[in-house]
């Protein structure tokens, strides 16, 4: 027997874990939405005929994909609070740690979503764009109404796979002392002297969430191929 004891999971400890999960989901959700929107814009810039836009997008993607996420989070945590203090309309009680994590993750993930969406846009047959122009659509209209919907459909499994990786990476916010789910679990385990039990619980939760999402990705992959 391993001598494991889970009786220390009180309602108070469960509440702390749920608060940590909310932080993890908030970081992942914000990074998904903002990163996907900005990443799509970057993908369109990389495919643009305007060289300056293409070079900017390429430099952005290469820079963020070449930097460790932990280093970026720490860098944003050192810069963002100082920037916020210079803005008179920002409340003094703003959680700069959370805001730093939201900005850092969103900008970092945008670089990866940009490459996924670029591949998705290029996967759409050129005849689709020609047909849109023949119907009188402008380039931006054709991109928004014809190309992007098909690109999203083609890349949906990859987008969800990246979201799974993103959710796992949210545990890195411990670097800036932000109490996400993993950090909250570790804190409870150390406080009660039950770190092994808490790591088992945290691992089980991450496994269930990621395994469920992976199963969904497999189903969607089969659906998009059929």
Number of C-alpha atoms within 10 A of each C-alpha: 3 4 5 9 10 10 6 16 17 10 9 10 15 15 12 19 24 16 16 20 19 15 20 24 16 18 25 25 17 16 25 24 14 18 24 23 16 19 28 23 17 26 27 20 21 23 16 14 10 10 12 12 16 18 14 14 23 19 14 18 24 13 12 17 15 9 11 10 19 15 12 18 24 18 14 21 21 15 12 17 16 12 9 16 14 9 9 8 8 10 10 10 6 12 11 20 20 20 17 24 27 23 19 23 26 24 21 24 26 28 26 21 27 27 18 23 26 22 15 22 24 12 14 17 11 11 9 15 17 12 13 18 14 10 10 10 16 12 11 10 13 19 19 12 12 17 22 18 14 19 20 17 14 21 21 19 21 17 19 17 17 17 20 20 12 19 20 17 16 21 16 18 27 16 14 19 11 21 25 27 26 25 22 23 26 20 18 19 19 13 10 11 12 18 16 14 19 23 15 12 15 18 12 12 14 17 13 11 13 18 13 12 16 16 11 15 19 13 12 16 17 11 10 13 7 6
